[in-house]
Amino acid sequence: MELALETRSPSEARADVLVLGQYGERARPAPEVAALDRALGGLLSRVLKTEKFEGKAGQISYFHTAGAILAERVLVVGLGPVKRGARSRDAEPIRRATAAAVRRARDLGAATIAVFMPAAALPARERAQAVVEGALLGTYRFDKYLKEKNGKVVRALTVLEPDRRGAAAGRAGVRIGRIAAEATALARDLVNEPANVVTPTFLARRAAEIAKEGGLTLRVLERAECAKMGMGAYVGVAQGSEEPPKFIHLTYTPRGRARRRMVVIGKGITFDSGGLDLKTADGMLRMKHDMSGAAAVLGIFQALPRLKPPVEVHGLIAATENMPSGTAQRPGDIVRAMNGLTIEIGNTDAEGRLTLADALVYAVKHIKPDEMIDMATLTGAVVIALGQGLSGVMASDDGLAARVLAAADGAGERMWRLPLHDEYKDGLKSDVADLNNISSQRGAGAIVAGLFMREFTAGVPWAHLDIAGTAYTERELPLGPKGATGVGVRTVLTYLTNGRR
């Protein structure tokens, strides 16, 4: 999709469809919309009155202009009520409204679309970014393996910014929005691919392509080197699969002095059968998405060289399959993690935390970061706690947790903090090892997993994003179709680019 920003009024826009955002609760139309109505001889206001358009979120009305203006059709989309106070800068209504409007315009056969969203409380850059993210994410498709594809495609989208004073900021927003949306689309593509395509070797190869394109540093550790370094927890998970594990380490280094050093870790189980503690058929069906955290890391690193934040960022993926076989890890086995802690395997289907444990220790020992964030489809318990609309956040540092949650709000990815309640750690005790990888106590499975991983952070400020409920959707969402969501990408990018401390 070609993207541009033009400093012209809606009445001057040339497009197959002109999209107008309208707030609800009888909010007064923007001056530009009032001028457009005059150019249309009052047709806009008459249509909206006839159709009882109230500006509710996602509500849509459209009509032909019959040559009265350059655009062939006008499509009005509701933004919901104007938000006041601390929430007034929320860009999510514009993202969602743009996504709905552009999808409808595409289905009407529009190849070119111009979008005008009223300023309200949102500055030009944030507004333009939200429009572009909504348009690109809302029209995302994964149809690579379909013989019959939907031929309707939006070729070009123009963001309208009538105020020339906001043009430079608006163009910056268009650029950032494209980068963030394309990074999210990459993560979605990787998760939507089948597990017979996306193997640990495939992820390593894709990381090499991203590194070459962006001038990043890449190191890939093979099984023997991981074992030599003492990654017994990670290698233990990998021993049941014929696919060789790949420990991927990407590095983005800014020009000039880095303001801080960050590590971003993504769970990279390219297929999770559960191991010898085999999942049910239904439970295994979507387990290609168990590498959603890894996909998010690769999306982030595609974007970093283009966004150029003044932060040194390391991306880690301990990629492997979790498979049953004659060489697979057994319940009751004991493995030793890279920091020397021994772990009794209470359940082979609690494998993600084992791979992340060694990744966290590797980060502490070899990177010495200021902060660490991991993203993982880790527990079904987080879905029970928060449903499929919220990711769970656990953190060892209150400041880091607050900043991550603020970034998530800015990105429109809803998250909720869960407590790392220390008393629950008692359930991880083992009679024969330092830890068990599952709890002997019922409940709080997401928190217990977080407590387990905290043991491997050595006091470095760390945040854990459990995206098990949000990484994949079985229904269409406002910003994308059924399938992978790419959750985490825009939150972490927002954190890295806004946190210029």
PyMOL commands that set and color helices and strands:
alter all, ss='L'
color gray80, all
select helices_A, chain A and resi 10-12+31-39+43-50+85-87+92-107+124-138+164-192+200-214+223-228+232-238+281-284+287-307+352-367+381-386+398-411+422-428+445-454+489-498
alter helices_A, ss='H'
color red, helices_A
select strands_A, chain A and resi 2-6+17-22+60-64+73-78+112-116+156-160+217-221+246-252+261-272+312-322+334-336+342-344+371-376+391-395+415-417+435-436+462-466+472-473+483-484
alter strands_A, ss='S'
color yellow, strands_A
deselect
rebuild
show_as cartoon
